[in-house]
Amino acid sequence: MDAHSHDSHHVVQRYFQMWNTGDTSIAPEVLSSHWADHAHPEISGPADVQRSVTHIHASRPGLRFHIDTILGTDDLLSVIGGVGHESHPGIIDTHLIWLIRLNDGQMAEMWTYQRSVP
């Protein structure tokens, strides 16, 4: 993995860490000002994400995003993981795949797909 790939993986890890901790201070660092989450088109830009994280973290404080694998290099990544609850570590309730496009070292777009698990 080259340095640029490592950096893009780190940005994505920080994004999901923000959701898990509720600390939104990094949103402007990891998200493009033109951020678009295609699963939630009503949320655009870092400020909207900060409000969403704060709201979700307050209403569902045990919600945890898990990353199993990050595939890809440079500006196009596929993240395989899911959503669970801290009271059941290691158990994922919803298995997801996130497709992420980065631009200039920040997350620019994300698509979310539910994956079936046998």
MMTF fields as JSON, N, C-alpha, C and O atoms, coordinates in Angstrom:
{
  "mmtfVersion": "1.0.0",
  "mmtfProducer": "UNKNOWN",
  "numBonds": 471,
  "numAtoms": 472,
  "numGroups": 118,
  "numChains": 1,
  "numModels": 1,
  "chainsPerModel": [1],
  "groupsPerChain": [118],
  "chainIdList": ["A"],
  "bondAtomList": [4, 2, 8, 6, 12, 10, 16, 14, 20, 18, 24, 22, 28, 26, 32, 30, 36, 34, 40, 38, 44, 42, 48, 46, 52, 50, 56, 54, 60, 58, 64, 62, 68, 66, 72, 70, 76, 74, 80, 78, 84, 82, 88, 86, 92, 90, 96, 94, 100, 98, 104, 102, 108, 106, 112, 110, 116, 114, 120, 118, 124, 122, 128, 126, 132, 130, 136, 134, 140, 138, 144, 142, 148, 146, 152, 150, 156, 154, 160, 158, 164, 162, 168, 166, 172, 170, 176, 174, 180, 178, 184, 182, 188, 186, 192, 190, 196, 194, 200, 198, 204, 202, 208, 206, 212, 210, 216, 214, 220, 218, 224, 222, 228, 226, 232, 230, 236, 234, 240, 238, 244, 242, 248, 246, 252, 250, 256, 254, 260, 258, 264, 262, 268, 266, 272, 270, 276, 274, 280, 278, 284, 282, 288, 286, 292, 290, 296, 294, 300, 298, 304, 302, 308, 306, 312, 310, 316, 314, 320, 318, 324, 322, 328, 326, 332, 330, 336, 334, 340, 338, 344, 342, 348, 346, 352, 350, 356, 354, 360, 358, 364, 362, 368, 366, 372, 370, 376, 374, 380, 378, 384, 382, 388, 386, 392, 390, 396, 394, 400, 398, 404, 402, 408, 406, 412, 410, 416, 414, 420, 418, 424, 422, 428, 426, 432, 430, 436, 434, 440, 438, 444, 442, 448, 446, 452, 450, 456, 454, 460, 458, 464, 462, 468, 466],
  "bondOrderList": [1, 1, 1, 1, 1, 1, 1, 1, 1, 1, 1, 1, 1, 1, 1, 1, 1, 1, 1, 1, 1, 1, 1, 1, 1, 1, 1, 1, 1, 1, 1, 1, 1, 1, 1, 1, 1, 1, 1, 1, 1, 1, 1, 1, 1, 1, 1, 1, 1, 1, 1, 1, 1, 1, 1, 1, 1, 1, 1, 1, 1, 1, 1, 1, 1, 1, 1, 1, 1, 1, 1, 1, 1, 1, 1, 1, 1, 1, 1, 1, 1, 1, 1, 1, 1, 1, 1, 1, 1, 1, 1, 1, 1, 1, 1, 1, 1, 1, 1, 1, 1, 1, 1, 1, 1, 1, 1, 1, 1, 1, 1, 1, 1, 1, 1, 1, 1],
  "groupList": [{"groupName": "MET", "atomNameList": ["N", "CA", "C", "O"], "elementList": ["N", "C", "C", "O"], "formalChargeList": [0, 0, 0, 0], "bondAtomList": [1, 0, 2, 1, 3, 2], "bondOrderList": [1, 1, 2], "singleLetterCode": "M", "chemCompType": "L-PEPTIDE LINKING"}, {"groupName": "ASP", "atomNameList": ["N", "CA", "C", "O"], "elementList": ["N", "C", "C", "O"], "formalChargeList": [0, 0, 0, 0], "bondAtomList": [1, 0, 2, 1, 3, 2], "bondOrderList": [1, 1, 2], "singleLetterCode": "D", "chemCompType": "L-PEPTIDE LINKING"}, {"groupName": "ALA", "atomNameList": ["N", "CA", "C", "O"], "elementList": ["N", "C", "C", "O"], "formalChargeList": [0, 0, 0, 0], "bondAtomList": [1, 0, 2, 1, 3, 2], "bondOrderList": [1, 1, 2], "singleLetterCode": "A", "chemCompType": "L-PEPTIDE LINKING"}, {"groupName": "HIS", "atomNameList": ["N", "CA", "C", "O"], "elementList": ["N", "C", "C", "O"], "formalChargeList": [0, 0, 0, 0], "bondAtomList": [1, 0, 2, 1, 3, 2], "bondOrderList": [1, 1, 2], "singleLetterCode": "H", "chemCompType": "L-PEPTIDE LINKING"}, {"groupName": "SER", "atomNameList": ["N", "CA", "C", "O"], "elementList": ["N", "C", "C", "O"], "formalChargeList": [0, 0, 0, 0], "bondAtomList": [1, 0, 2, 1, 3, 2], "bondOrderList": [1, 1, 2], "singleLetterCode": "S", "chemCompType": "L-PEPTIDE LINKING"}, {"groupName": "VAL", "atomNameList": ["N", "CA", "C", "O"], "elementList": ["N", "C", "C", "O"], "formalChargeList": [0, 0, 0, 0], "bondAtomList": [1, 0, 2, 1, 3, 2], "bondOrderList": [1, 1, 2], "singleLetterCode": "V", "chemCompType": "L-PEPTIDE LINKING"}, {"groupName": "GLN", "atomNameList": ["N", "CA", "C", "O"], "elementList": ["N", "C", "C", "O"], "formalChargeList": [0, 0, 0, 0], "bondAtomList": [1, 0, 2, 1, 3, 2], "bondOrderList": [1, 1, 2], "singleLetterCode": "Q", "chemCompType": "L-PEPTIDE LINKING"}, {"groupName": "ARG", "atomNameList": ["N", "CA", "C", "O"], "elementList": ["N", "C", "C", "O"], "formalChargeList": [0, 0, 0, 0], "bondAtomList": [1, 0, 2, 1, 3, 2], "bondOrderList": [1, 1, 2], "singleLetterCode": "R", "chemCompType": "L-PEPTIDE LINKING"}, {"groupName": "TYR", "atomNameList": ["N", "CA", "C", "O"], "elementList": ["N", "C", "C", "O"], "formalChargeList": [0, 0, 0, 0], "bondAtomList": [1, 0, 2, 1, 3, 2], "bondOrderList": [1, 1, 2], "singleLetterCode": "Y", "chemCompType": "L-PEPTIDE LINKING"}, {"groupName": "PHE", "atomNameList": ["N", "CA", "C", "O"], "elementList": ["N", "C", "C", "O"], "formalChargeList": [0, 0, 0, 0], "bondAtomList": [1, 0, 2, 1, 3, 2], "bondOrderList": [1, 1, 2], "singleLetterCode": "F", "chemCompType": "L-PEPTIDE LINKING"}, {"groupName": "TRP", "atomNameList": ["N", "CA", "C", "O"], "elementList": ["N", "C", "C", "O"], "formalChargeList": [0, 0, 0, 0], "bondAtomList": [1, 0, 2, 1, 3, 2], "bondOrderList": [1, 1, 2], "singleLetterCode": "W", "chemCompType": "L-PEPTIDE LINKING"}, {"groupName": "ASN", "atomNameList": ["N", "CA", "C", "O"], "elementList": ["N", "C", "C", "O"], "formalChargeList": [0, 0, 0, 0], "bondAtomList": [1, 0, 2, 1, 3, 2], "bondOrderList": [1, 1, 2], "singleLetterCode": "N", "chemCompType": "L-PEPTIDE LINKING"}, {"groupName": "THR", "atomNameList": ["N", "CA", "C", "O"], "elementList": ["N", "C", "C", "O"], "formalChargeList": [0, 0, 0, 0], "bondAtomList": [1, 0, 2, 1, 3, 2], "bondOrderList": [1, 1, 2], "singleLetterCode": "T", "chemCompType": "L-PEPTIDE LINKING"}, {"groupName": "GLY", "atomNameList": ["N", "CA", "C", "O"], "elementList": ["N", "C", "C", "O"], "formalChargeList": [0, 0, 0, 0], "bondAtomList": [1, 0, 2, 1, 3, 2], "bondOrderList": [1, 1, 2], "singleLetterCode": "G", "chemCompType": "PEPTIDE LINKING"}, {"groupName": "ILE", "atomNameList": ["N", "CA", "C", "O"], "elementList": ["N", "C", "C", "O"], "formalChargeList": [0, 0, 0, 0], "bondAtomList": [1, 0, 2, 1, 3, 2], "bondOrderList": [1, 1, 2], "singleLetterCode": "I", "chemCompType": "L-PEPTIDE LINKING"}, {"groupName": "PRO", "atomNameList": ["N", "CA", "C", "O"], "elementList": ["N", "C", "C", "O"], "formalChargeList": [0, 0, 0, 0], "bondAtomList": [1, 0, 2, 1, 3, 2], "bondOrderList": [1, 1, 2], "singleLetterCode": "P", "chemCompType": "L-PEPTIDE LINKING"}, {"groupName": "GLU", "atomNameList": ["N", "CA", "C", "O"], "elementList": ["N", "C", "C", "O"], "formalChargeList": [0, 0, 0, 0], "bondAtomList": [1, 0, 2, 1, 3, 2], "bondOrderList": [1, 1, 2], "singleLetterCode": "E", "chemCompType": "L-PEPTIDE LINKING"}, {"groupName": "LEU", "atomNameList": ["N", "CA", "C", "O"], "elementList": ["N", "C", "C", "O"], "formalChargeList": [0, 0, 0, 0], "bondAtomList": [1, 0, 2, 1, 3, 2], "bondOrderList": [1, 1, 2], "singleLetterCode": "L", "chemCompType": "L-PEPTIDE LINKING"}],
  "groupTypeList": [0, 1, 2, 3, 4, 3, 1, 4, 3, 3, 5, 5, 6, 7, 8, 9, 6, 0, 10, 11, 12, 13, 1, 12, 4, 14, 2, 15, 16, 5, 17, 4, 4, 3, 10, 2, 1, 3, 2, 3, 15, 16, 14, 4, 13, 15, 2, 1, 5, 6, 7, 4, 5, 12, 3, 14, 3, 2, 4, 7, 15, 13, 17, 7, 9, 3, 14, 1, 12, 14, 17, 13, 12, 1, 1, 17, 17, 4, 5, 14, 13, 13, 5, 13, 3, 16, 4, 3, 15, 13, 14, 14, 1, 12, 3, 17, 14, 10, 17, 14, 7, 17, 11, 1, 13, 6, 0, 2, 16, 0, 10, 12, 8, 6, 7, 4, 5, 15],
  "groupIdList": [1, 2, 3, 4, 5, 6, 7, 8, 9, 10, 11, 12, 13, 14, 15, 16, 17, 18, 19, 20, 21, 22, 23, 24, 25, 26, 27, 28, 29, 30, 31, 32, 33, 34, 35, 36, 37, 38, 39, 40, 41, 42, 43, 44, 45, 46, 47, 48, 49, 50, 51, 52, 53, 54, 55, 56, 57, 58, 59, 60, 61, 62, 63, 64, 65, 66, 67, 68, 69, 70, 71, 72, 73, 74, 75, 76, 77, 78, 79, 80, 81, 82, 83, 84, 85, 86, 87, 88, 89, 90, 91, 92, 93, 94, 95, 96, 97, 98, 99, 100, 101, 102, 103, 104, 105, 106, 107, 108, 109, 110, 111, 112, 113, 114, 115, 116, 117, 118],
  "secStructList": [7, 7, 2, 2, 2, 2, 2, 2, 2, 2, 2, 2, 2, 2, 2, 2, 2, 2, 2, 2, 2, 7, 7, 4, 4, 4, 2, 2, 2, 2, 3, 3, 3, 3, 3, 3, 3, 6, 6, 7, 6, 6, 7, 5, 2, 2, 2, 2, 2, 2, 2, 2, 2, 2, 2, 2, 2, 2, 2, 7, 6, 6, 3, 3, 3, 3, 3, 3, 3, 3, 3, 3, 3, 6, 6, 3, 3, 3, 3, 3, 3, 3, 3, 3, 3, 6, 6, 1, 6, 6, 7, 3, 3, 3, 3, 3, 3, 3, 3, 3, 3, 3, 3, 6, 6, 3, 3, 3, 3, 3, 3, 3, 3, 3, 7, 7, 7, 7],
  "xCoordList": [0.857, 0.0, 0.901, 1.8, 0.661, 1.488, 1.007, -0.043, 1.773, 1.472, 0.12, -0.609, -0.23, -1.509, -2.669, -3.67, -2.541, -3.579, -3.735, -4.851, -2.598, -2.632, -3.352, -4.157, -3.07, -3.714, -5.219, -5.985, -5.665, -7.099, -7.793, -8.921, -7.149, -7.718, -7.847, -8.845, -6.87, -6.882, -8.02, -8.668, -8.262, -9.357, -10.686, -11.513, -10.89, -12.133, -12.268, -13.351, -11.185, -11.223, -11.584, -12.353, -11.046, -11.359, -12.827, -13.452, -13.379, -14.795, -15.679, -16.557, -15.453, -16.281, -15.996, -16.896, -14.773, -14.451, -15.254, -15.695, -15.44, -16.236, -17.654, -18.207, -18.24, -19.584, -19.598, -20.559, -18.563, -18.526, -18.291, -18.812, -17.526, -17.2, -18.115, -18.28, -18.709, -19.527, -18.712, -19.27, -17.394, -16.519, -16.515, -15.86, -17.245, -17.414, -16.365, -16.443, -15.405, -14.42, -13.614, -13.087, -13.514, -12.707, -13.483, -12.889, -14.789, -15.607, -15.039, -14.939, -14.662, -14.121, -12.784, -12.418, -12.067, -10.794, -11.007, -10.307, -11.97, -12.123, -13.18, -13.213, -14.051, -15.132, -14.953, -14.633, -15.158, -15.139, -16.289, -17.323, -16.111, -17.2, -18.391, -19.498, -18.164, -19.229, -19.667, -20.173, -19.473, -19.794, -21.209, -22.154, -21.345, -22.651, -22.739, -21.944, -23.709, -24.002, -25.258, -26.355, -25.1, -26.206, -27.307, -28.421, -27.024, -28.067, -28.895, -30.024, -28.33, -28.993, -28.785, -28.001, -29.477, -29.251, -29.6, -29.192, -30.345, -30.681, -29.489, -29.529, -28.435, -27.242, -26.13, -25.661, -25.709, -24.639, -23.673, -24.078, -22.417, -21.391, -21.096, -21.916, -19.932, -19.492, -20.429, -20.615, -21.01, -21.876, -23.114, -23.526, -23.711, -24.859, -24.456, -25.207, -23.283, -22.807, -22.578, -22.935, -21.999, -21.782, -23.108, -23.195, -24.133, -25.447, -26.017, -26.596, -25.855, -26.371, -25.667, -26.31, -24.346, -23.581, -24.023, -24.26, -24.134, -24.546, -25.93, -26.149, -26.857, -28.224, -28.25, -28.837, -27.62, -27.624, -26.894, -27.345, -25.777, -25.003, -25.794, -25.689, -26.581, -27.402, -28.579, -28.923, -29.19, -30.37, -30.022, -30.813, -28.856, -28.421, -26.942, -26.105, -26.622, -25.204, -24.404, -23.178, -25.039, -24.315, -24.089, -23.442, -24.614, -24.451, -22.973, -22.261, -22.52, -21.116, -20.987, -21.61, -20.164, -19.825, -18.556, -17.599, -18.548, -17.399, -16.848, -17.604, -15.545, -14.878, -14.176, -13.322, -14.542, -13.848, -12.663, -11.564, -12.898, -11.872, -12.071, -13.2, -10.967, -11.002, -10.245, -9.073, -10.934, -10.345, -10.204, -11.046, -9.161, -8.969, -7.776, -7.182, -7.459, -6.328, -6.714, -7.711, -5.925, -6.09, -7.455, -7.777, -8.257, -9.474, -10.766, -11.843, -10.697, -11.891, -11.72, -10.825, -12.594, -12.473, -13.797, -14.868, -13.702, -14.849, -14.585, -13.542, -15.534, -15.393, -16.433, -17.628, -15.971, -16.857, -16.919, -15.891, -18.133, -18.301, -19.761, -20.541, -20.12, -21.507, -21.757, -20.907, -22.96, -23.41, -23.819, -24.512, -23.383, -23.742, -23.989, -24.228, -23.93, -24.158, -23.062, -22.645, -22.596, -21.471, -21.796, -20.88, -23.078, -23.425, -23.228, -23.254, -23.031, -22.778, -21.534, -21.647, -20.356, -19.135, -18.926, -19.105, -18.543, -18.25, -19.466, -19.324, -20.663, -21.875, -22.375, -22.636, -22.501, -22.963, -24.426, -24.777, -25.267, -26.697, -27.008, -27.856, -26.331, -26.559, -25.217, -24.314, -25.091, -23.851, -23.946, -24.93, -22.917, -22.954, -21.679, -20.622, -21.82, -20.678, -20.827, -21.875, -19.785, -19.767, -18.788, -17.644, -19.225, -18.341, -18.055, -18.973, -16.784, -16.383, -15.442, -14.486, -15.74, -14.849, -14.229, -14.926, -12.912, -12.185, -11.698, -11.472, -11.544, -11.025, -10.093, -10.497, -8.865, -7.869, -7.749, -7.631, -7.78, -7.57, -8.764, -8.634, -9.929, -11.148, -12.226, -12.242, -13.128, -14.249, -15.201, -15.638, -15.521, -16.379, -17.776, -18.771, -17.844, -19.128, -19.111, -18.068, -20.323, -20.446, -21.779, -22.813, -21.724, -22.902, -22.903, -21.851, -24.072, -24.2, -25.097, -26.177, -24.637, -25.389, -25.431, -24.419, -26.614, -26.723, -26.317, -26.731, -25.511, -25.077, -25.725, -25.931, -26.039, -26.631, -25.509, -24.476, -25.736, -24.753, -25.469, -26.548, -24.884, -25.559, -25.75, -26.301],
  "yCoordList": [-1.171, 0.0, 1.23, 1.347, 2.138, 3.336, 4.358, 4.178, 5.423, 6.426, 7.086, 7.341, 7.368, 8.018, 7.097, 7.562, 5.798, 4.834, 4.79, 4.777, 4.769, 4.749, 5.99, 5.892, 7.144, 8.387, 8.332, 8.734, 7.842, 7.793, 6.8, 7.048, 5.692, 4.733, 5.383, 5.177, 6.146, 6.811, 7.837, 7.952, 8.571, 9.548, 8.833, 9.299, 7.713, 6.954, 6.407, 6.451, 5.899, 5.399, 6.517, 6.296, 7.689, 8.827, 9.226, 9.597, 9.152, 9.474, 8.562, 9.046, 7.254, 6.329, 6.448, 6.243, 6.773, 7.013, 8.209, 8.197, 9.237, 10.395, 9.953, 10.415, 9.07, 8.576, 7.776, 7.864, 7.003, 6.163, 6.96, 6.603, 8.02, 8.791, 9.987, 10.453, 10.487, 11.698, 12.972, 14.068, 12.849, 14.02, 14.5, 13.906, 15.571, 16.061, 17.083, 17.617, 17.355, 18.401, 18.099, 19.019, 16.835, 16.489, 16.562, 16.425, 16.773, 16.765, 17.67, 17.221, 18.923, 19.768, 19.264, 19.606, 18.461, 17.911, 16.731, 16.606, 15.864, 14.626, 14.705, 13.853, 15.729, 15.844, 17.067, 18.155, 16.88, 17.98, 18.93, 18.512, 20.192, 21.153, 20.823, 21.308, 19.996, 19.574, 18.138, 17.454, 17.682, 16.311, 15.918, 16.684, 14.717, 14.183, 12.724, 11.882, 12.447, 11.082, 10.68, 11.139, 9.828, 9.504, 8.704, 8.633, 8.101, 7.422, 8.429, 8.14, 9.601, 10.656, 11.996, 12.826, 12.212, 13.434, 14.721, 15.806, 14.607, 15.8, 16.3, 17.399, 15.494, 15.862, 16.187, 15.31, 17.447, 17.831, 18.767, 19.718, 18.48, 19.312, 18.923, 18.283, 19.308, 18.95, 19.417, 18.691, 20.592, 21.105, 20.227, 19.958, 19.778, 18.878, 17.549, 16.989, 17.044, 15.789, 15.979, 15.106, 17.088, 17.345, 17.319, 16.718, 17.964, 17.965, 16.546, 16.159, 15.772, 14.399, 13.509, 12.742, 13.612, 12.808, 13.153, 12.257, 14.427, 14.852, 14.304, 13.798, 14.406, 13.927, 12.402, 11.908, 11.665, 10.201, 9.718, 8.786, 10.347, 9.917, 10.144, 9.349, 11.211, 11.493, 10.516, 10.067, 10.188, 9.324, 7.83, 7.021, 7.47, 6.065, 5.985, 5.659, 6.281, 6.382, 5.089, 5.146, 3.955, 2.691, 2.245, 1.224, 2.998, 2.652, 2.677, 3.631, 1.636, 1.572, 1.096, 0.117, 1.81, 1.417, 0.588, 0.953, -0.522, -1.421, -1.489, -1.582, -1.443, -1.622, -2.966, -3.213, -3.831, -5.11, -4.97, -5.443, -4.312, -4.2, -2.919, -2.497, -2.31, -1.196, -1.65, -2.018, -1.616, -2.037, -0.834, 0.064, -0.821, 0.244, 1.103, 0.99, 1.949, 2.834, 4.223, 4.413, 5.157, 6.535, 7.099, 7.211, 7.454, 8.211, 7.418, 7.992, 6.127, 5.294, 4.105, 3.279, 4.034, 2.979, 2.265, 2.841, 1.009, 0.217, -0.206, -0.782, 0.083, -0.239, -1.294, -1.102, -2.401, -3.489, -3.503, -3.538, -3.477, -3.448, -3.52, -4.229, -2.779, -2.792, -1.946, -1.178, -2.116, -1.352, -2.333, -3.318, -2.048, -2.867, -1.986, -0.786, -2.586, -1.859, -2.233, -3.39, -1.246, -1.489, -2.535, -3.131, -2.777, -3.785, -5.206, -6.163, -5.345, -6.643, -6.551, -6.64, -6.374, -6.207, -7.381, -8.545, -7.036, -8.046, -8.557, -9.287, -8.185, -8.617, -7.458, -6.363, -7.722, -6.684, -6.956, -8.034, -5.964, -6.087, -5.89, -6.587, -4.955, -4.645, -4.65, -3.892, -5.492, -5.596, -4.642, -4.653, -3.818, -2.767, -2.731, -3.213, -2.144, -1.795, -0.317, 0.123, 0.436, 1.853, 2.051, 1.601, 2.71, 3.102, 4.58, 5.389, 4.924, 6.283, 6.841, 6.189, 8.07, 8.805, 9.943, 10.722, 10.024, 11.104, 12.095, 11.739, 13.319, 14.371, 15.235, 15.758, 15.383, 16.184, 15.771, 16.622, 14.453, 13.943, 14.04, 13.795, 14.395, 14.464, 13.614, 13.43, 13.097, 12.323, 13.269, 14.27, 12.946, 13.807, 13.213, 13.937, 11.887, 11.222, 9.843, 9.201, 9.398, 8.053, 7.45, 8.118, 6.166, 5.376, 4.219, 3.649, 3.867, 2.816, 1.713, 1.977, 0.46, -0.695, -1.72, -1.989, -2.296, -3.379, -4.67, -4.955, -5.439, -6.715, -7.861, -7.785, -8.904, -10.068, -10.97, -11.116, -11.56, -12.464, -13.783, -13.798, -14.892, -16.191, -16.554, -17.613],
  "zCoordList": [0.0, 0.0, 0.0, 0.832, -0.926, -0.971, 0.053, 0.671, 0.231, 1.262, 1.036, 1.994, -0.232, -0.522, -0.132, 0.414, -0.407, -0.038, 1.469, 1.99, 2.171, 3.627, 4.154, 5.08, 3.574, 4.003, 3.773, 4.649, 2.611, 2.334, 3.26, 3.685, 3.578, 4.527, 5.901, 6.591, 6.295, 7.598, 7.685, 8.725, 6.613, 6.579, 6.814, 7.597, 6.141, 6.288, 7.71, 8.293, 8.261, 9.638, 10.615, 11.551, 10.408, 11.275, 11.158, 12.152, 9.945, 9.74, 10.598, 11.312, 10.532, 11.308, 12.802, 13.617, 13.171, 14.565, 15.099, 16.248, 14.265, 14.644, 15.013, 16.011, 14.217, 14.514, 15.805, 16.569, 16.065, 17.27, 18.541, 19.597, 18.46, 19.662, 19.875, 21.003, 18.797, 18.894, 18.81, 18.878, 18.662, 18.553, 17.107, 16.251, 16.841, 15.471, 15.041, 13.935, 15.886, 15.574, 14.308, 13.681, 13.928, 12.751, 11.443, 10.374, 11.501, 10.273, 9.177, 8.035, 9.465, 8.394, 7.826, 6.702, 8.596, 8.121, 7.176, 6.171, 7.495, 6.734, 5.637, 4.749, 5.69, 4.713, 3.829, 4.309, 2.558, 1.602, 1.912, 2.435, 1.592, 1.79, 0.895, 1.126, -0.128, -1.046, -0.763, -1.653, 0.477, 0.888, 0.482, 0.67, -0.078, -0.447, 0.004, -0.413, 0.853, 1.273, 0.506, 0.823, -0.495, -1.394, -0.713, -1.232, 0.434, 1.204, 2.0, 2.396, 2.228, 3.005, 2.293, 2.755, 1.179, 0.394, 1.136, 0.722, 2.22, 3.006, 3.825, 4.379, 3.898, 4.658, 3.672, 2.947, 3.647, 2.725, 3.443, 4.112, 3.288, 3.901, 5.339, 5.997, 5.823, 7.169, 8.293, 9.269, 8.176, 9.255, 9.43, 10.559, 8.323, 8.417, 9.045, 9.844, 8.692, 9.268, 10.773, 11.564, 11.167, 12.592, 13.354, 14.425, 12.812, 13.461, 13.531, 14.547, 12.458, 12.43, 13.44, 14.156, 13.496, 14.456, 15.879, 16.689, 16.179, 17.522, 17.862, 18.963, 16.916, 17.136, 17.327, 18.29, 16.42, 16.486, 17.734, 18.401, 18.046, 19.212, 20.5, 21.434, 20.559, 21.746, 21.84, 22.934, 20.712, 20.736, 20.768, 21.253, 20.26, 20.234, 20.607, 19.766, 21.87, 22.256, 22.114, 22.032, 22.083, 21.954, 20.525, 20.292, 19.56, 18.153, 17.777, 18.094, 17.108, 16.703, 15.27, 14.859, 14.52, 13.161, 13.218, 13.9, 12.507, 12.479, 11.066, 10.099, 10.953, 9.662, 9.695, 10.547, 8.76, 8.628, 7.688, 7.979, 6.551, 5.517, 4.729, 4.477, 4.345, 3.402, 2.164, 2.233, 1.033, -0.226, -1.143, -1.135, -1.916, -2.886, -2.53, -1.458, -3.459, -3.281, -3.751, -4.447, -3.365, -3.812, -3.439, -2.256, -4.436, -4.172, -4.281, -4.12, -4.547, -4.606, -3.669, -3.846, -2.669, -1.67, -1.479, -1.666, -1.106, -0.703, 0.742, 1.053, 1.605, 3.022, 3.359, 3.131, 3.898, 4.28, 5.801, 6.477, 6.325, 7.767, 8.124, 7.489, 9.146, 9.552, 10.771, 11.221, 11.294, 12.442, 13.536, 13.282, 14.738, 15.886, 17.088, 16.954, 18.262, 19.505, 20.483, 20.55, 21.243, 22.156, 23.215, 23.781, 23.501, 24.501, 23.977, 24.752, 22.672, 22.049, 21.157, 19.935, 21.752, 20.953, 19.999, 20.358, 18.782, 17.783, 17.031, 16.05, 17.476, 16.786, 15.928, 16.425, 14.642, 13.715, 13.381, 12.903, 13.638, 13.367, 11.887, 11.329, 11.262, 9.854, 9.138, 9.493, 8.147, 7.375, 6.192, 5.452, 6.02, 5.01, 4.176, 4.584, 3.003, 2.16, 1.837, 1.363, 2.093, 1.75, 0.601, 0.672, -0.44, -1.528, -1.331, -1.197, -1.314, -0.957, -2.009, -2.43, -2.422, -3.324, -2.531, -1.882, -2.595, -1.939, -2.988, -4.144, -2.569, -3.44, -2.596, -1.557, -3.035, -2.303, -0.842, 0.04, -0.581, 0.761, 1.689, 2.888, 1.154, 1.967, 1.319, 0.102, 2.149, 1.625, 0.909, 1.477, -0.349, -1.153, -1.346, -1.335, -1.523, -1.762, -1.133, -1.012, -0.727, -0.176, -0.6, -0.609, -0.951, -1.264, -0.276, 0.012, 0.245, 1.245, 0.713, 0.183, 0.859, 0.408, 1.522, 2.17, 1.743, 2.724, 2.047, 0.923, 2.73, 2.152, 2.907, 4.118, 2.192, 2.837, 3.319, 2.666, 4.461, 5.058, 5.302, 5.894, 4.854, 5.035, 6.484, 6.788]
}
